[in-house]
Amino acid sequence: MPTLRYFLDTHDRARGSFPEKLSPEEFAVFFAQYEEACRAEGVIPLKTHLSYTDGRAFCLTLAADAEAVRRAHARVGLPFDSISEITTAAPDDTFFRHRPPLRASASA
């Protein structure tokens, strides 16, 4: 099995990559189709952050490469603005483990 990496793809109504109108119910139907396309391409959708009001979405996936994410989008006719390989920087990630711990100030 190939090593899976994190990818973030973006969608924006202002750029034509998010529908003009989309209800939560319509999104649920579409997302089920997208999940099937992801399975076919070996992509694992982890989380989608979206704003129905602003018409924007940010989708976090695991995949072997960006091309697999592109193919999953193409299978369902889903346009995107960008697909970027990313790393995470949460407190439990390696990035933070290399920083010295925060100290309380003397006045606290």
PyMOL commands that set and color helices and strands:
alter all, ss='L'
color gray80, all
select helices_A, chain A and resi 13-15+24-41+66-75+94-97
alter helices_A, ss='H'
color red, helices_A
select strands_A, chain A and resi 5-12+44-51+56-63+82-86
alter strands_A, ss='S'
color yellow, strands_A
deselect
rebuild
show_as cartoon
